[in-house]
């Protein structure tokens, strides 16, 4: 015969079944193997329901996580912690180690992390790998899978429809409201995006720690000219994410737009060389600050910012200067100060090392366009052929969050 063990998780009064776990089967001659397996499964599910990594009675159960064991849960939470903080390389490494055919849930997050770092081909490959397991996802997971598939296909209207439907179905999960706002922002509907972001209550749940939430919210407000509210959002982000310098840049950007350039320089100086996310380095902050100063008519402040970024890069030990994020930012700084030939050399080397990264090829297109080189047209056509029209417009317009 065969041994079959079943388990249920009940509420504190023992009157309501919170979750019924799939059965575990084993050999009656060695029942402890099955007992240990069901124990691990119960521990994993209990952790999902009881652990409150972001406080306020919010648990990963709200996202439909169903890890097969406590160990998988522990590693999954570690990976998602990196994801939420925008540390995508670490998230990809950890989540890839726990994703397989028996537990495919992490695949969508891995694909999202690749997408967020500009690796479109890798994101698409992961989504294709996950496609046969779509039926194993919870209902919310299937919605998220479909939304990501629509996004990768370049069909933002369809992604928005999916996000709205999921928002209506999962009203307690504010991440869907964020995704509605993101789709609206990327469709150029900033006022509606701001309304969505404004509706999110960051006093509860994990979105208070989502840097990308504050980034998109502040960016949408900036595009609408809502700089005073943008300033408030930036300060909220700094309170939620101390030691991450992106929010300092958002504050400086709002101050510059309000005509308070000197205050913006003080904010940026105070942020200094603190940590960043999304592969941002201090050079990233100084480069974007320089562009913003220049756009608002402060050329001297722009030059000071660009020089700070270049000095930071050149001060790094040789081993650190060799990192792709550092080199990419150095290339952008060179581009911004007009050293086009040197910038071109930097991005050609990066594009050769990572041919799937459209950001490097987009940078080469911008450089070539400024040099009135026909290569710019070739690169533009290549990007458009990949369905990256929106990306191309963003690259050439220099619009960044």
C-alpha positions as CSV (number, residue, x, y, z in Angstrom):
1,X,0.0,0.0,0.0
2,X,0.9,3.7,0.0
3,X,0.9,6.1,2.9
4,X,-0.9,9.4,2.3
5,X,-0.6,12.4,4.7
6,X,-2.9,15.4,4.6
7,X,-2.7,18.7,6.6
8,X,-4.9,21.7,7.0
9,X,-4.1,25.1,8.6
10,X,-6.9,26.4,10.8
11,X,-7.6,29.7,12.4
12,X,-6.9,30.3,16.1
13,X,-10.3,29.0,17.1
14,X,-10.0,25.9,14.9
15,X,-13.3,26.7,13.2
16,X,-12.1,27.9,9.8
17,X,-9.8,26.3,7.3
18,X,-7.2,28.9,6.1
19,X,-5.5,26.5,3.7
20,X,-5.7,22.8,2.8
21,X,-2.3,21.5,1.7
22,X,-1.8,19.0,-1.1
23,X,-1.3,15.5,0.2
24,X,2.1,13.9,0.6
25,X,2.6,10.3,-0.2
26,X,5.2,7.9,1.0
27,X,6.2,4.4,1.8
28,X,4.6,2.9,4.9
29,X,7.8,1.1,5.7
30,X,9.6,4.4,6.2
31,X,6.8,6.9,7.2
32,X,9.2,9.5,8.6
33,X,10.2,10.6,5.1
34,X,6.6,11.6,4.4
35,X,6.2,13.1,7.9
36,X,9.2,15.3,7.4
37,X,8.0,16.3,3.9
38,X,4.6,17.4,5.3
39,X,6.2,19.1,8.2
40,X,8.4,21.2,5.8
41,X,5.3,22.0,3.7
42,X,3.3,23.1,6.8
43,X,6.1,25.3,8.0
44,X,6.4,27.0,4.7
45,X,2.7,27.7,4.4
46,X,2.6,28.9,8.1
47,X,5.5,31.3,7.4
48,X,3.6,32.7,4.4
49,X,0.5,33.4,6.5
50,X,2.2,34.5,9.8
51,X,5.5,36.2,8.8
52,X,5.0,40.0,8.4
53,X,8.1,41.2,6.7
54,X,6.6,44.7,6.1
55,X,4.5,44.9,9.3
56,X,0.9,46.1,9.6
57,X,-0.6,42.6,9.4
58,X,0.6,42.1,5.8
59,X,2.0,38.8,4.8
60,X,3.2,37.1,1.6
61,X,-0.1,35.2,1.6
62,X,-1.7,38.3,0.0
63,X,0.5,37.7,-3.0
64,X,-0.6,34.0,-3.2
65,X,2.9,32.6,-2.4
66,X,2.8,28.8,-1.9
67,X,6.3,27.6,-1.4
68,X,6.8,23.8,-1.1
69,X,8.9,24.1,2.1
70,X,10.1,26.5,4.7
71,X,13.6,26.5,3.2
72,X,12.2,27.6,-0.2
73,X,10.1,30.2,1.6
74,X,13.1,31.6,3.4
75,X,15.1,31.9,0.2
76,X,12.2,33.3,-1.7
77,X,11.6,36.0,0.8
78,X,15.3,36.9,0.6
79,X,15.1,37.2,-3.1
80,X,11.9,39.2,-3.0
81,X,13.5,41.5,-0.5
82,X,16.3,42.3,-3.0
83,X,13.6,42.7,-5.7
84,X,11.6,45.2,-3.7
85,X,14.7,47.3,-3.0
86,X,15.6,47.3,-6.7
87,X,18.6,45.1,-6.2
88,X,17.7,43.1,-9.3
89,X,21.0,41.2,-9.9
90,X,20.9,39.7,-6.4
91,X,17.1,38.9,-6.8
92,X,17.7,37.1,-10.1
93,X,20.5,34.9,-8.6
94,X,18.5,33.9,-5.5
95,X,15.1,33.4,-7.2
96,X,16.6,31.4,-10.1
97,X,18.0,29.0,-7.5
98,X,14.5,28.2,-6.2
99,X,12.5,28.2,-9.4
100,X,11.8,24.9,-11.1
101,X,8.9,23.0,-12.6
102,X,7.5,22.1,-9.2
103,X,7.6,25.7,-8.0
104,X,7.5,28.0,-11.0
105,X,6.2,31.1,-9.2
106,X,9.6,32.9,-9.1
107,X,9.9,32.9,-12.9
108,X,7.7,35.9,-13.4
109,X,9.6,37.9,-10.9
110,X,12.9,36.9,-12.5
111,X,11.6,38.0,-15.9
112,X,10.5,41.3,-14.4
113,X,13.9,41.8,-12.9
114,X,15.6,41.2,-16.2
115,X,13.1,43.6,-17.9
116,X,13.8,46.3,-15.3
117,X,17.5,46.1,-16.0
118,X,17.1,46.4,-19.7
119,X,17.6,42.7,-20.6
120,X,14.6,42.3,-22.8
121,X,15.7,39.1,-24.5
122,X,16.5,37.4,-21.2
123,X,13.1,38.5,-19.8
124,X,11.3,37.0,-22.8
125,X,13.2,33.8,-22.5
126,X,12.2,33.4,-18.8
127,X,8.6,34.1,-19.6
128,X,8.6,31.4,-22.4
129,X,10.2,29.0,-19.9
130,X,7.4,29.8,-17.4
131,X,4.5,29.6,-19.9
132,X,3.9,25.8,-19.6
133,X,3.5,26.2,-15.8
134,X,1.0,29.1,-16.0
135,X,-1.8,26.9,-14.8
136,X,0.2,26.2,-11.6
137,X,0.1,29.8,-10.6
138,X,-2.5,31.1,-8.2
139,X,-5.2,33.4,-9.8
140,X,-3.3,36.5,-9.0
141,X,-0.1,34.9,-10.4
142,X,-1.8,34.2,-13.7
143,X,-2.9,37.8,-13.9
144,X,0.6,39.0,-13.3
145,X,2.0,36.5,-15.9
146,X,-0.5,37.7,-18.5
147,X,0.3,41.3,-17.7
148,X,4.0,40.7,-18.1
149,X,3.4,38.8,-21.3
150,X,1.4,41.8,-22.7
151,X,4.2,44.2,-21.6
152,X,6.9,42.2,-23.3
153,X,4.8,42.0,-26.4
154,X,4.6,45.8,-26.4
155,X,0.8,45.8,-25.9
156,X,0.4,48.3,-23.1
157,X,-3.4,48.8,-23.6
158,X,-3.8,45.1,-23.0
159,X,-1.5,45.2,-20.0
160,X,-3.6,48.1,-18.6
161,X,-6.9,46.1,-19.1
162,X,-5.4,43.2,-17.2
163,X,-4.1,45.4,-14.4
164,X,-7.5,47.1,-14.0
165,X,-9.3,43.7,-13.9
166,X,-6.9,42.4,-11.3
167,X,-7.1,45.6,-9.2
168,X,-10.9,45.2,-9.1
169,X,-10.6,41.5,-8.1
170,X,-7.8,41.8,-5.6
171,X,-8.8,45.0,-3.8
172,X,-6.6,44.4,-0.7
173,X,-3.5,44.1,-2.9
174,X,-2.3,47.6,-3.7
175,X,0.4,46.4,-6.0
176,X,-2.3,46.1,-8.7
177,X,-3.1,49.8,-8.2
178,X,0.6,50.6,-8.7
179,X,0.6,48.5,-11.9
180,X,-2.4,50.4,-13.2
181,X,-0.5,53.6,-12.5
182,X,2.6,52.3,-14.2
183,X,0.7,51.3,-17.4
184,X,-1.1,54.7,-17.5
185,X,2.3,56.5,-17.1
186,X,3.9,54.6,-19.9
187,X,0.9,55.3,-22.1
188,X,1.4,59.1,-21.5
189,X,-1.6,59.5,-19.3
190,X,0.2,61.2,-16.4
191,X,-2.9,62.8,-14.6
192,X,-4.6,59.4,-14.4
193,X,-1.3,57.8,-13.3
194,X,-0.9,60.3,-10.5
195,X,-4.4,59.6,-9.3
196,X,-3.6,55.9,-9.1
197,X,-0.3,56.4,-7.2
198,X,-2.0,58.9,-4.9
199,X,-4.7,56.4,-4.0
200,X,-2.1,54.0,-2.6
201,X,-1.9,53.9,1.2
202,X,1.9,53.5,2.0
203,X,1.2,53.4,5.8
204,X,0.6,49.6,5.3
205,X,2.0,46.8,3.2
206,X,5.2,46.6,1.2
207,X,4.7,49.4,-1.3
208,X,6.2,51.9,1.2
209,X,9.5,50.2,0.5
210,X,9.1,50.0,-3.3
211,X,11.6,52.5,-4.7
212,X,10.0,52.1,-8.1
213,X,6.6,53.4,-6.7
214,X,8.2,56.6,-5.6
215,X,10.2,56.9,-8.8
216,X,7.1,56.6,-11.0
217,X,5.0,58.8,-8.8
218,X,7.6,61.6,-8.7
219,X,8.3,61.3,-12.4
220,X,4.6,61.6,-13.3
221,X,4.2,64.6,-11.1
222,X,7.3,66.2,-12.7
223,X,5.9,65.7,-16.1
224,X,2.7,67.5,-15.0
225,X,4.5,70.3,-13.4
226,X,3.3,69.2,-9.9
227,X,6.7,70.0,-8.3
228,X,5.5,70.8,-4.8
229,X,3.8,67.4,-4.5
230,X,6.8,65.8,-6.2
231,X,8.9,67.3,-3.4
232,X,6.7,65.7,-0.8
233,X,6.8,62.3,-2.5
234,X,10.6,62.5,-2.6
235,X,10.8,63.3,1.1
236,X,8.5,60.3,1.9
237,X,10.8,58.1,-0.2
238,X,13.8,59.3,1.8
239,X,12.1,58.4,5.1
240,X,11.1,55.0,3.8
241,X,14.5,54.2,2.2
242,X,17.3,55.8,4.1
243,X,20.7,55.3,2.6
244,X,19.4,55.1,-1.0
245,X,20.3,58.2,-3.0
246,X,17.6,58.1,-5.7
247,X,15.1,59.9,-3.5
248,X,17.6,62.7,-3.0
249,X,17.8,63.1,-6.7
250,X,14.0,63.2,-6.9
251,X,14.0,66.0,-4.3
252,X,16.8,67.9,-6.1
253,X,14.9,67.5,-9.5
254,X,11.8,69.1,-7.9
255,X,13.8,71.9,-6.3
256,X,15.5,72.7,-9.6
257,X,12.1,72.9,-11.4
258,X,11.0,75.3,-8.6
259,X,14.0,77.5,-9.2
260,X,15.8,76.5,-6.1
261,X,19.0,75.2,-7.8
262,X,21.3,76.0,-4.9
263,X,19.2,74.1,-2.5
264,X,19.2,71.2,-4.9
265,X,23.0,71.2,-4.9
266,X,23.0,71.0,-1.1
267,X,20.6,68.0,-1.2
268,X,22.8,66.2,-3.7
269,X,26.0,67.0,-1.7
270,X,24.3,65.6,1.4
271,X,23.4,62.4,-0.5
272,X,27.1,62.1,-1.5
273,X,28.2,58.5,-2.1
274,X,25.5,56.7,-0.2
275,X,24.0,53.5,-1.7
276,X,21.8,53.2,-4.7
277,X,19.6,50.6,-6.3
278,X,18.8,49.5,-9.9
279,X,22.6,49.6,-10.7
280,X,22.7,53.3,-9.9
281,X,26.1,54.6,-8.8
282,X,26.9,58.1,-7.5
283,X,27.8,58.8,-11.1
284,X,24.3,58.0,-12.1
285,X,22.9,60.6,-9.7
286,X,25.4,63.3,-10.8
287,X,24.7,62.6,-14.4
288,X,21.0,62.9,-14.1
289,X,21.3,65.9,-11.9
290,X,23.6,67.5,-14.5
291,X,21.0,66.9,-17.2
292,X,18.2,68.4,-15.1
293,X,20.3,71.5,-14.2
294,X,21.0,71.9,-17.9
295,X,17.4,71.5,-18.9
296,X,16.3,74.2,-16.5
297,X,18.9,76.7,-17.5
298,X,21.7,76.2,-14.9
299,X,24.7,75.4,-17.1
300,X,27.3,76.0,-14.3
301,X,25.5,73.7,-11.9
302,X,25.2,71.1,-14.7
303,X,29.0,71.2,-15.3
304,X,29.7,70.9,-11.6
305,X,27.4,67.8,-11.4
306,X,29.0,66.2,-14.5
307,X,32.5,66.8,-13.2
308,X,31.6,65.3,-9.8
309,X,30.4,62.1,-11.6
310,X,33.5,61.8,-13.7
311,X,35.8,62.5,-10.7
312,X,33.9,59.7,-8.8
313,X,34.4,57.2,-11.5
314,X,38.1,58.0,-12.0
315,X,38.7,57.7,-8.2
316,X,37.6,54.1,-8.2
317,X,40.1,51.2,-7.9
318,X,40.7,49.6,-11.3
319,X,38.7,46.5,-10.5
320,X,35.6,48.6,-9.6
321,X,36.0,50.8,-12.7
322,X,35.7,47.6,-14.8
323,X,32.1,46.9,-13.7
324,X,29.5,47.4,-16.4
325,X,27.2,49.8,-14.4
326,X,30.2,52.0,-13.6
327,X,31.4,52.0,-17.2
328,X,28.0,52.7,-18.5
329,X,27.6,55.8,-16.3
330,X,31.1,57.0,-17.2
331,X,30.0,56.7,-20.9
332,X,26.9,58.7,-20.3
333,X,28.9,61.4,-18.5
334,X,31.3,61.6,-21.4
335,X,28.4,61.9,-23.8
336,X,26.9,64.7,-21.7
337,X,30.1,66.7,-21.6
338,X,30.6,66.3,-25.4
339,X,33.4,63.7,-25.4
340,X,31.5,61.6,-28.0
341,X,34.4,59.6,-29.4
342,X,35.5,58.4,-25.9
343,X,31.8,57.7,-25.0
344,X,31.4,55.7,-28.2
345,X,34.3,53.5,-27.3
346,X,32.9,52.8,-23.9
347,X,29.5,51.8,-25.2
348,X,30.8,49.7,-28.1
349,X,32.8,47.6,-25.6
350,X,29.7,47.2,-23.4
351,X,27.4,46.3,-26.3
352,X,29.9,43.7,-27.4
353,X,29.9,42.1,-23.9
354,X,26.1,42.2,-23.6
355,X,24.5,42.3,-27.1
356,X,21.0,41.7,-25.7
357,X,21.1,44.9,-23.6
358,X,19.2,47.5,-25.7
359,X,20.4,50.3,-23.4
360,X,23.9,50.2,-24.7
361,X,22.8,50.1,-28.3
362,X,20.4,52.9,-27.7
363,X,23.3,55.0,-26.3
364,X,25.4,54.2,-29.4
365,X,22.4,55.4,-31.5
366,X,22.3,58.7,-29.7
367,X,26.0,59.2,-30.0
368,X,25.8,58.4,-33.8
369,X,22.9,60.7,-34.2
370,X,24.9,63.6,-32.7
371,X,27.8,62.7,-34.9
372,X,25.4,62.7,-38.0
373,X,26.5,59.2,-38.6
374,X,24.3,56.9,-40.6
375,X,24.9,54.2,-38.0
376,X,22.3,56.1,-35.9
377,X,19.6,55.3,-38.4
378,X,20.7,51.7,-38.6
379,X,20.5,51.3,-34.8
380,X,17.1,53.1,-34.7
381,X,15.7,50.7,-37.3
382,X,17.1,47.7,-35.4
383,X,15.4,48.8,-32.2
384,X,12.1,49.5,-33.9
385,X,12.2,46.1,-35.5
386,X,12.2,44.7,-32.0
387,X,9.0,46.5,-31.2
388,X,10.9,49.0,-29.0
389,X,9.4,52.2,-30.3
390,X,8.5,53.5,-26.9
391,X,11.9,52.6,-25.6
392,X,13.5,54.3,-28.6
393,X,11.6,57.5,-28.0
394,X,12.6,57.5,-24.3
395,X,16.3,56.9,-25.2
396,X,16.4,59.7,-27.7
397,X,14.4,62.1,-25.6
398,X,16.6,61.4,-22.6
399,X,13.5,60.7,-20.4
400,X,14.4,58.8,-17.3
401,X,12.9,58.1,-14.0
